[in-house]
């Protein structure tokens, strides 16, 4: 079974998230998907800058969804 990763950047100041982004890569396991989500989350938050992350209480939200292989 393969998994797709969907990830959003969210602000806990105003309880809003940007539209989710589906990562193009397909992952071979739940473990691979969640580890990728953590790495991508780190990149996203780093790109936002520490001041912006702290001011807006930014975090990511993600899901790994199983897909049927064809």
Secondary structure, 3 states (H helix, E strand, C coil): CEEEEEEEEEECCCCEECCCEEEEEEECCHHHHHHHHHHHHHHHHHHHCHHHHHHHCEEEEEEEEEECCC
